Amino acid sequence: MHRRPHHRTAGLRIGMVNRVVPKEQLMKEAKALAQRVCRCAPLSLRAVKEFFYKGLDIPLEEAQRLHYSQYFEGSEDGREGPRAFVEKRAPVWKGR
């Protein structure tokens, strides 16, 4: 990585970030994002973090073969997500 400064919208343009906000709104937006992440299924978050860290040490082709289903098959949360969707309600995640 190089140390050349980039204009704040450059990250948006190249896909490094998905949103640019004024400095005054930064903490408000960061907290809103954190709240959205916290509503996600714990097993999903665990899988994303594990895939991220595994992906740092393996070739791209191998990383693309990793599949999240190993985390959810047979789990309570794996059944809860689709059930909540069909019942048109918010899921109640248990992390198991």
Contacts in CASP RR format, 6 or more apart in sequence:
PFRMAT RR
TARGET T0000
AUTHOR 0000-0000-0000
METHOD contacts of the structure
MODEL  1
MHRRPHHRTAGLRIGMVNRVVPKEQLMKEAKALAQRVCRCAPLSLRAVKE
FFYKGLDIPLEEAQRLHYSQYFEGSEDGREGPRAFVEKRAPVWKGR
8 20 0 8 1.000
9 20 0 8 1.000
11 17 0 8 1.000
11 20 0 8 1.000
12 18 0 8 1.000
12 19 0 8 1.000
12 20 0 8 1.000
19 29 0 8 1.000
21 29 0 8 1.000
37 45 0 8 1.000
39 90 0 8 1.000
40 93 0 8 1.000
41 77 0 8 1.000
41 78 0 8 1.000
41 80 0 8 1.000
41 81 0 8 1.000
41 91 0 8 1.000
41 93 0 8 1.000
41 95 0 8 1.000
42 77 0 8 1.000
42 93 0 8 1.000
42 94 0 8 1.000
42 95 0 8 1.000
43 71 0 8 1.000
43 72 0 8 1.000
43 75 0 8 1.000
43 77 0 8 1.000
43 78 0 8 1.000
43 93 0 8 1.000
43 95 0 8 1.000
43 96 0 8 1.000
44 68 0 8 1.000
44 71 0 8 1.000
44 72 0 8 1.000
44 77 0 8 1.000
46 71 0 8 1.000
47 68 0 8 1.000
47 71 0 8 1.000
51 63 0 8 1.000
51 66 0 8 1.000
51 68 0 8 1.000
54 63 0 8 1.000
54 66 0 8 1.000
55 63 0 8 1.000
55 66 0 8 1.000
72 78 0 8 1.000
75 95 0 8 1.000
75 96 0 8 1.000
76 94 0 8 1.000
76 95 0 8 1.000
76 96 0 8 1.000
77 91 0 8 1.000
77 93 0 8 1.000
77 94 0 8 1.000
77 95 0 8 1.000
77 96 0 8 1.000
80 91 0 8 1.000
80 92 0 8 1.000
80 93 0 8 1.000
80 94 0 8 1.000
81 91 0 8 1.000
83 91 0 8 1.000
84 90 0 8 1.000
84 91 0 8 1.000
84 92 0 8 1.000
85 91 0 8 1.000
END
